[in-house]
């Protein structure tokens, strides 16, 4: 895989919506006449806390799907049979959350999609101080996701 150019990196960054329009424009203005590589720019954005290390690596690979509605995916925390769980941030409130995203390769399986949606409905009705609460859910394109309280700690398995 070849190293991305600055324009390719900027395209992924803009599509990701990780920066506001004003932040992105300021970045582009600052880059005028600068001879940074995409890798150095990504590293600088991590150093300035605009991106996480994981986000920068995804953008350097050309990935841009790092925001689901108003939830920014910060880094992966787990993987299961039906998808991935990410530490995320609610861009509206700044709260750190867990975002469970159904695996893209399973979105064509109606049975599994139905099971995932059933899990969302069931967990959103549970209220106990002993379980993680489901806070929100949504769909972006063909991808279903659920948002839960983020509990930092070891995995049960």
Secondary structure as GFF3:
##gff-version 3
##sequence-region A 1 157
A	DSSP	alpha_helix	6	16	.	.	.	ID=ss1
A	DSSP	alpha_helix	21	31	.	.	.	ID=ss2
A	DSSP	alpha_helix	38	47	.	.	.	ID=ss3
A	DSSP	alpha_helix	53	60	.	.	.	ID=ss4
A	DSSP	beta_strand	67	68	.	.	.	ID=ss5
A	DSSP	beta_strand	71	79	.	.	.	ID=ss6
A	DSSP	beta_strand	83	90	.	.	.	ID=ss7
A	DSSP	beta_strand	96	102	.	.	.	ID=ss8
A	DSSP	three_ten_helix	104	106	.	.	.	ID=ss9
A	DSSP	alpha_helix	110	124	.	.	.	ID=ss10
A	DSSP	beta_strand	134	140	.	.	.	ID=ss11
A	DSSP	beta_strand	143	149	.	.	.	ID=ss12
###
